[in-house]
């Protein structure tokens, strides 16, 4: 080829190839960075140059050089194919994005979205066949279209970089390690520590715990009011609970602005220190205007992940952005392969990670372990004023990657055995910290609280009984009862100043909202927090506690309202399933769910289904595929907006096997009748709903089941409504 031929081919192939590689390696990585900017310790440019640009350059060179070896006819086809694949990658990552939840190291439920495979393969195949069939025409417009697309996106990145370029590398401030010679209130949060595991450890080695946790009271029946950090920590720090009446960030700001442990202690001259795994933007909402009373602003430190030096951080974060971007931009069938072979990235991008501690510290638990170990080694005395210090760690939070000796063992599947190892590492770290406080002569005179924000959702040891209103099996809208209990089983240990002697185990029914009153009561400060101190509550007095559950997928740190908040009461010990009762669900204000037919088992039914339903299922009857869900337990709830006038509800139902099953319908607390579902054939059951001028915006329709066995007994294909 002549130089002119080479230049022509570079134009034909170079820009489509640049378009293709820029989508996952540059444009996609910036999209992920900009959407999660608070989680990064450096501006995007620090990762882009040289690492991301190097990957773009090397991959572009390979794809372009490959095209130089082809015939003229195949070059046109190849250029069109590069453009088509780039277009598909962009559409997959921006138009056809599936909800895979928060990619935080925990298991990804890929099976839930497996239905996407045939649709995505059809789209990909159709587009690729089209660009090959129209190869000559596509190859003519591909270079210019690629230039325009990449140019617009690069400009957008530069504009975004100027907005997000203020992120700066910061080392831990010296004050974060310092304690006061006067008075310290120390709160250590071990994220996702399930308390029945701690009790098991105590039973196995009571003398060790009596010595290392001397003076502490362990509240073994303590309940978190929420399943995730974003709402459980505001509850423990302000004494207030979210009820879905306002957007979550607005509630958090108002709760901390009106009354919190921070504000109360600052009025008494305390300095506030926080080291947390949470991103700074979330912690910022804990300190509204005026939080820096008495002229000293709170000291806040975000524990970066991975907790390594700046060069290791740059290399690792660049690779992590590529990993997340590639996962986002490939079709579901490729996501399954990447999830099964996570070492592929290490092999392809080995220069980013070889010999780097960042690979281990990408996991929350390992990262927090390393930070806390460094923190313990560096703690000193040095503050003249009293100090409140909150240390929020991501251990034993999933993923499970360390054993009981705190050695890194690689990622393990979630199981009680694996969780016990990581939880034991967390306990040993906490005990080492307490020993260090003893050496500094800080331990005896301090208020020390070791707790978790929530459990991890494993079935607790000793759990028994069944609820009449919550399912015993996993469903799509609601977890099984044992998992709900596991999420509510939060750790709570409290040591007042001067307290000594063996660890005390209390079965007093307590909850997170008791913590502010407990701390202020110990210190002898007046307060307006609701409730009384955990240390003064009568353990024999019955108490109704409330656990508020919501779906975890995409709602760990909500930016608006929760899609649904289930209110559940706990009348007895958390481990007694019979004391758990579903009361109602709170949906976002202004939401309406008007529908003529709810087709169970399809994605469209998800917003209508409350507690009590199984995951989606299908079966074939008379050559026709039917989607359905099982009713789990003795009741299941459906949400729908009904007319104020009379209406008719028709449910298409089937029983398991050849048994006859009884189903009753309740609408907004009013029983409307019952029917008998006979055998395995689907049948229609119609109920008349009387008029109600005061009907709520969204009605709760409860199907009560009278199963003849413990197994799910009734299948629901669809429910239809019509005015009467």
N, C-alpha and C positions, 0 to 999 in steps of 0.2 A: 504494500500500500504506500501511496505517496503521502507526504505530510498533510496535503489537503484532504485526502481520504480519511486519515486518522482524525483530523480536526472535525470532519463531518460526522464521523461516528461518535466522537466524544460529545458533540452537541446532541445527537440523536439519543444517546444512551446516558450521558452524564447527568443531565438534569432530572430525567425520570428516576435514575438511581439515587440521586441526592434526595429527591422527594420521598422515595421509599424508606431510606435509612433515617431521614430526619424525623419521620413520624414517631417511631418508637424511641429513638435514641436522643432526640433533642426536644422536639415539640411536645411529645408525650411526657417526657421527664419534667419539663417546665410546668405543664398542666398539673401534675401531681405535686410538685413543689409549691406552686402558687395556691393550691387548695389546702395545703397543710403547712403553710409557711411558719406557723408558730412552733412547729416541732423541730425546726432546723436551727443550728447554731452558727451557720455561715450563709452568706448570700448565694444565689444560684450560680453566679459567675465563678465562684470558688470551686465548684464541682465541674462546671462546663469547661473551664480551661485548667488543665489540658485534657481531663479524663473523658468527658462526654464528646468533645470535639475530636479527640483521638479515635474513639470508637466509630464516630460518623465517618472520619476520613479513611480509616483502614477498611471499613465495610464498603464504603463507596468505591474505593480503589479496586477492591476485589471484584465487585459486581461489574464495574465498568471494564476492567481488563478482560474479564471473561467474554464480554461482548465483542471485543476486538478480534477474537479468534473465530467468529462466526461468519458465514456467508452473508452477502448483501441482503438476501431475502429473509434470512433468519434474524439479522440485526433488527429489521423493522418489527418483526414479530416479538423479539426479545424486549425492545424498547416499549412496545405496547403492553407487554406482560408486566414489566417493572412498574409502569404507571398504574395498571389495573390493581396490582397487589398493594401498592402504596395507598390507592384510593380505598381499597377494602380495609386495610389496617386503620386508616383514619376513621372510616365509618364505624368499624367495630369498637373503637375506643371513644367515640364521641356520640354516635347516634344509637348504637345497639348495646349500650353498656348494661350489663346485668348487675343486680344487687347481690354482690358476694359478701357483703358485710364489711366490718372493719378488719383490715389485714394487719393484725397485731401480734401474730405469732401463734394464735390459737388455731384449732382445726377449722378448715373451710368445708362447708357442707356443699360439695359439688353436685351430689346426687339431686339436690333440691332443684337445680336448674338444668338437669340433663335433658329436659324437654326441648331446650334450645338447639340441640345438636342437629336434628334433621332440617330445621328452618335455616340455620346458619350455613350448613353445608350446601343447601339448595341455592342460597343467595351467592355464596362464594363461587360455586360452580357456574351459575348463570352469568355472573359478571366476567369470570375468566374466559368462558367460552365466547362471550360476546367480544371481548377485546382481542382474542386470537382470531376470530372470524373477521373482525374489522381491523386487523392489524395494521394495514397500510394507512388507513384514515386516522386511526388512533395515534400512530407513531408520528404523524405530521403535527398534531396539536399537543402531544404530550410534553415536548420540551418547553414550549411557552407556558402552558398551563402549570407545569411544575415550577417554573421560575416565579410565576405570579403567586402561587400558593406558598412556596417556601419564603419568598420575600415578605409577604404579608405577615406570616407567622413569626419570622425573625424580628420584624419591627415590633410586633406585639410583645415578644419576649423582652426586647430592649426597654420598652415602655414599662412592662411589668417589673423588670429588674430595677429600674430607677425607683419604683414604688416600694419594692421589697428589699432594696439593697442596704438597709440600715442594720440588718442582722450582723452582730459582731461577735467575735470569739471572746469569751470571758472565762477566766479561771475562777474557781470558787473564792469568794471573798474571805479574808482571814477571820472575820467576825463569826462566820457560820459555824466555826469549830469551837467558839468560846462560850463558856458558861459563867454564871454570875456567882460571886462569893456571898451574895445576900439571899436570894430566893430564886429557884428555877421551877418552872412547870414544863415538863418534858412529855411530849406525846409522840409515840412511835407508831405509825400505821403500817402494818404488814398486809399489803393489798391481797385480798381474796384468801385470807387465812380462815379456814373452816374450823369452828371451835371444838367440835367433837374430836377432831384429830389431836388438838392440844390436850384434851382430857385423857385420850388414849395414851399419849406420851407420859402424862403424870402418873397414870396407873402403873406403867411399866417401870418407872424410875422415880418414885416419890422422893427419896432422900435428896437426889440431885436437884429437883425442882424446889424442894423446901429450902435448900441452901442458896441456889442461884436467884430465886424469885422470892426471897424472904421479905415479909411484910406486905406482899401483894394479896389482894382478894381476886380470885378468878370467878367471874360470873358465867357459870356454865349454861345458863338458860337465857343468854342475851340474844336479842333480835335486831338485825338491821331492818330498817323500814323500806329499803329499796334494793334492787339486785345489782346496781352498778355504782361506780365511784361518783359520777357526776351529780347524783342527788343524795347519796348516802352521806357524803362528806359535808355538804351544807347542813344536813340534818344534825350531824354530830357536833358541828361548830356553832350553829345558831339555835338549835332546839326547834326548828320549824320544818314542816314537811310540805312537799310540793303536791298540788291537787289538780293540776292540768287546767287551771282557770286562767293562766297567763303563760306567755312563752317562757321557756325554762330560763334563759339568761336574764330576763327581766325579773323573774322571781328571785333568782340567786342574788342579783345586785340589791334588790330591796330587802331581802332577808338579812344580808350582812350589813346593810346600811342602817337597819333599825336596831338590831341587837345581835351581837356575836361574842364569842370568847375573846376575839381580838380586841374589839372596841371596849369591852368591859375591863379587860386587863390593862389596856393602855391608859384608861382613866386612873388606874392605880399605879402608874409609873412603870409598867412593864415594857420592855423592848420586845418586838415580835420578830422572830426568825422563822423562815420556812424554806426547807429543801424538799422538793417534790418532783415526782416523775411526770406530773401534769404539765402541759404546755403553758407558757406564761400568760397567754390570752385568757385562759380559763381561770387561773389564779388571780389575775387582775380584777375579775368581777367580785372577788372576795374583799376588795379594798376600795369602796366607793369614796367619793370626795369627802375629805375631812378625816380619812382614816389615819393620816399621819399626825395625830394629836400630840401635844407637848413637844412639837418641833423635831421629832425623829421619825423618819419614814420607816415602814416595815422593810426588813431585809428579806428578799426573795431570791431563791436560787433554783433554776430549773436543772434537774439532773439530766444532762444530755445523754442521748443514746446513739452510738456507743460512747461510753465514758473512757475515751482514749485521747492521745495527743492530736494536734491539729492536722498533721499530714495523714495519719491513719484515718482520721475522721473524714477527710476529703475523699480519699480513695474509696473507703467503704460506702459513704453516702452516694457517691457517683454510681457505684455498682448497684446499690439498693434502689436508686431511682430507675436505673435501667431494668432491673428485675421486676419492679412493680409496673413499669410502663409496658414492658413486653407482655406481662400477664394481662394487663388491661386491654391490649390491642389485638390479641390473638383470639380466635373462636374458642368456644367452650371445649371442644374435643382436644385442642392443644393445651388449654388450661389444665385439663385432667392429667395430661402427660407431664407438664411442668410440675404439678403438685406431687406426682409420684417419683419424679427424678429431679429433686431440688439441687443435686450436685452438678447438674448440667451447667449452671451459671458459673460454678467454681472452675469448671474445666474450660469454659469458653473465655471467661474474664479472669483467669487465674492471676494475672499480674496485679489485679486490684486487691487481692486478699491474701496472697501467699505469705505465710509467716506473720499475719496481723492478728493482734488480740481482738480486733474489732469483730472478727467472725463469730467468736463466742459471745461477745458483749452485745450483739445485735438482739439477743433475747433479753426480755425485761428482767427476769429473775437473776440471770448471771450478771447483768449490768449493775443492778442494784446491790448485789452481793459485793462486787468490786468497789463500788462507791462507798458502801457502808463500812467495809473493811478499812478503806483509806480514812474515812471520817473518824472511826474509832482510834486509829493510830495518831490522829492529829488533834484530838480534843484537848483543850486546855482551859484554865481559868483566865479571866481577863476582862470581865465586864463588871462595872461598878453598880449598875442598876439591875433590878430583877429581870429575868429573861423568860419569855414563853418561846419554846422551841418545838416546832412541828417538823418531824422527819417522816416523809411519806415515801415508802419503798415499794418496788414492784416484785416483791418476793413474799409468799410463794405463788404469785400469779402465774398462770399459764403463759407461754409454753413451758413444759416440764423438761428441764435440761441439766439439773444438777442433782447429785445424790445426797445422802444424809451427811457425808463428809464435806459437802460443798465442792466436790470435784465435778467438772464438766463432763457429762456423759453423752452429749448429743441429744437431739430432740426425741422425746418419748411420747407415746400415745397417752392420752389422759386416762388414768386408772387410779384407784385408791392406793395401790402399792407404790406407783411412781410418785404420786402426790405426797405420800408420807415421807419419802426421801427429801423432796424439796422443802416441805414444811419443817422437817427436823433441822435442815440447814438454817432456815429462818429463825428457829428457836435458839439455836446455838449462837447465831450472830447477835440476837437480842441479849442473850445471857452474857456474851463477851462485852457488849456495850455497858451492861449494868455493872460488870466487874470493873470496867474502866472508870465509871462514875464513883465506885467505892474508893478506888485508888486516889482520885482527885478530891475525895471527901465531899462529894456532891450528893451521893446517893441518899443518905439518911434524912437530909433536910429538904429534899425535893418532893414535889408532887410528880409522880411518874405514871403514865398511862401507856400500856401496850395493847393495841387493839387492831382490828381489821375493819375495813369499810363494809365488807360483805363476805359471804362464803363463796365457794367455787362451783357448787351445784352437784356435788357427789351425794349419793344417798347416805345420810348420816348413820353412823353406828348407833344401834339401839332404836332406830325409827320403827314405829309400829302403828297400826290402826289405819282406818280409811276415813276420808271425808265424804260427806253426802253430796258435796257440790263441786269438788275438784277431781280431775281425772287421775287415775293411778298409772295410766300409760301416757307416753309422749304423744302430743298432738301438734298440729301445725300452729294454732294460735297460742297455745299454753303448754308449758312444760308439765311433766308429770309431778304429782304432789311431792314425792321424795326429793326431786331436784329443787322445787321451790323451797322446801325446808332447808336443803343444803345451802342455798343462796342466802337464806335469812340467818343461818347459824354463824354470826359474826363473833370474832374473838373480843373479849373485854377483860383486861386486868388493870386494877387500880391500886396504887400504893400512896397513902397519905404520908406527909412528913412525920418522921419519928416512929413509923410503924415497923415492927420487927416480928420475928417468929416465923414458923412454917407457913407455907402457902395455904391460904384458906379457900375452900371451894364452896361457893354459894349458889343455890338454885333460885335465888330471887328473880322474879320475872322482870327483866330490864330491857331497855332499848336505847338506841343512839341518842334520842332526844333528851335522855336523862343526863348526858355528859356535861353540858354547860352548868346545870344546877349542881352537879356533883363537885366539879372543880371549884366553883365559887363558894360552896358550902364548906369544903375543906379549908379554903383560904380565909374563911370568915368574912367574906365580902357580901354585901347585900346585892340582890339582883332581881330582875323581873322575868327570868326564864320560867317557863312552865315546868311543872313537876317538882319532885324532890330528889335529894341525893340518893344514888344507888346504895350508898353505905347505910342510909337511914330507912330504906324501904323495908317493910315487913315481908319476909320471904313467904309467910303463910297466907298472906292476903291475896285473894284472886284479883287478876288484872286482865283486862282486855287490851291486847296490843294489835296494831294494824300494820300489815305488810302490804305494800303497794307494788304490784308487779307490772312490767311492760316488756314487750319484745325487745331483745337485745340487738337484733340486727339493724344497723344503721341508726341506733338511738342511744348509744353509750354516752355521747356528748351532744345532746340535741340542741339545735339552733332555734327551734320553735316549740310548738306544742308536741306532746307525745301522741302517737297515733291512737293509743288506747291505754288507759291506766286502770288496772283491775284492783279493786279494793278487797282485801282479804283480812278477816279477823282471826286472831289467835286467842283462844279462850283458856288454854291450858299450856303445859310444857310444850316447847316446840317439837319435841320428838313424838308427841301424841297426835297422830294424824286426825283423830276424831275431833280435835279442838280447832282444826282449820276449816274455815267456811268462807266461800266466795259470796260477797254481798252485792256488788254492782260494778259496772265499768263506767269510767268517765271519759267521754269522747271530746275532741276539741270543740270549743265554742264555734257556732256557726256552721258546723258540718251537717250536711244532709245526706241521707243514703236512700234516695228514692229509686226504686227498682221494681220491675214487673216480675222478673224471674231471677232467682239466685241459683245458678248452676253449680252445685257442690262438686268439689274436686278440681275446679278450674281456678286459674289465677284471679279471675274476676270476683270470685266468692270471698277472697281473703279478707276484705275490709268489712264484711258482714258477719264473720264468724267470731264468736267469743269463746270463753272457756268450754271445754267438754268435747271437742271434735278431734278426730284422728287426722293424720296426714292424708293427703290426697291418694286415691286409689282408683284403679280402673278394672273393669271386667267386660267380657264379651257375652252378650245375650242375643240369640237369634241373628248372629252375624253383625250386630251393632255394638260399638264400643260405648260403654257407659262410665262416666266419671262419678265418683261418690265419696263420701266420708262416713266413717263409723261414729256413732255416738258413744263416747267413752264414759264409763261410770253410770250415774243415775240421772244426770241432767246435762244439757248442752244449750248454749245461748246463741241466738241469732239477733243481729241488729238491723233494723230497717226503718225508714221513714214511711209512716202509714197515713192515709187520709183521715181527716177528723170524722168523716161519715162512716157508715157501715161498710164493711169489706169482707171478702172471702179469701181465706188462705187455703191453698191446696198443696199438700206435701206428697211427693212420690217416694214411698218407703218400701223397704224389703227387710225381712227377718233373716237371721242366720239359720243355716240348716233348714229344718222343717218345723221349727218350733213356732208357737204363737207368742207374740210379745205385745205388751200393752204400752201405749204412748199417750201421754197427756200433754195438752198445750196450755201454756200460761202466757198472757200478753200484758205487760206492764203490771204484774202482780195479780192479775185476775185469771183464775182458771176458767177455760172455755169448753172443756170437754175431753173425752178420751176415745181412742179407737184401738182395735186389736189388729195388729199386723200379722197376717197368716202366711206362714211358709216363706219360701225363697223367692217367689215371683213378686215383682214390683207392683204396687197398687197405689191408687190415689186416695188420699184422705183429705176431706174438706171440712174446714171449721169456719163458722161465721164469727166475725169480729164486730161487736156492737159499736155504734157511734160513740164518740167521746170528744166533746168540744175542748177539753183540757188535755188532749193527748200530747205527750212530749214530742219534741222535734224528732228524736230518734227513739223508737220503741224497742224494748227488750222482749224478745220472744223466746221463751224457755220451753224446750221439749223435755219432759220428765219421762224417764224410761223405768220400766218395772222388769228388769232382766231376770230370767229364770236361772241364769248361770253367772259366774264371775266374768266370763268373756264378753267382749262387745257383742250386742245382740241385734241392733237395728242399723241399717244402712239408709242414708238419705241421698237421693239422686238430685232432686231439685225442690224448691219451694216457689210457688207462684202466688201473686196477689192480684185481685181485681176488685173494683168498687162494686158494692152490692146494690 
